[in-house]
Amino acid sequence: MERQNFQVIEMSPVATRKQFETRENGRQEPPSVAEIQGWITSYLAEILEVDTDDIDTRITFDRYGLLVIGMTGDLENWLGCELDPTLVYDFTTIEALAGHLVNALRKCGGDKRTTFSKLT
């Protein structure tokens, strides 16, 4: 399998919350696409008990079945914001979901009250 170019987060994804980096201007910076991809990849690998190299970011979530439903809640905890549980049906791969979330996080400017959906 071709090695993906993203950072693998070495931790238990369920128990760890993302701390947004604070820039010099005091603004908090959301995670990058690579960080979100790494988190999702680590999460699925841990649940499936496989190596992170066995998770392909371009394969649709339906391959992982109901695991992704629980993943949405844990991803909310990690990001510190609310996610529409149907996002995994609208953005069906790790790459697509990570890209959407980064764009949505940048648009909301860190407002934790925002619910991220397909339209965000």
N, C-alpha and C positions, 0 to 999 in steps of 0.2 A: 504494500500500500504506500502511496506517495505521502511523504511527510508534509504536514500542513505547516504553514508559517504563522504560528501564533504562540503566545505565552501560555504555558500550562501552569495553572495556579496550584501550588503544592500545599493543600490543606483540605480539611473536611468541608466541602462547600455548604453543607447544611448548617454547620455551626458558626460560620464566619460571616461577618457583615462587612461590606465594602466601605472603607473609609475614603471618601473623595479627597483627592489631593487639594491642598489650598495653595493657590498661586501667590506671587508677590503682591498682587493687587487685592488680595483678600478673597477673591472669588474661588469657589470650590469647583474643581474640574471633574466631570463625570468620567467613568471608566472608558477605556478605549474599546474599539471593536475587538482587538486581540484579547483584552482582559475578559470581556464578556464571553467570547468564544472559548477561552481557556476555562472559565468557570463552568460553563455548560458542559464542556467536554469532560472536565474532572468530575462533575456531578454524575453524568451518565456512566462514566467508567466505574465510579465507586459503586453505584447502584447495581450495575450489570456484572461487577467483579471482573472487569477486563482492563487491559492496559489502555491508557489514553490514546496510544497510537492506533488502537482498533476502532476508535470513534472517528467517523468521517464527517466533517462539517458540512458537506454538500449533500448528504443523504437526508431524506425527509424524516420528520419526527414520527410518522406513522410506523416506521420500522421499530421504534422503541415502545410502541403501545401506550398503555396507560401511565407509564412512568413519567411522561412529560406533564401530566396534569399536576402531580405533586411538585414537579420541578418549578412550575410557575410560582407557587407559593413560596418556595425556598429562594427563588430568584428575587422575589419581592423583598424578602427579608435581607438578602445580600445587598440589593440596590438601595433599600430604604424607601421605596415608593410602591404604589399600588399598580398592579398589572392586570389588564383584562385577561381572564383565563383563556379566551378564544384566540389570543395572539399566535399560539402555536399552530392554529389552523389557517391563519392569514399569512404568516411568515413561516413556511414549512421546513426550513433547514436552520441549522445553527448559524450559518453565515447570514441568512436573510434576517433572522430574529435579532442577532447582535447588531447588524447595521441599522435596523429600524430603531432599536432601543437607544443607540448612541445618538442618532438624530433627534429622537424624542426628548432625551435627557438634555440635550443642548438647547432645544427650543424652550423647554419649561424653565430653564435657568436654575434648576435645583429645587423648584417648588415641590415639596413632598406631597402636597395635596392633590397633585395632578394624577389622574388615572391614565395609564398608557394603554392606548387601544390602537386599532388599525388606523384610525384617523388622526392620531396624535403626531 
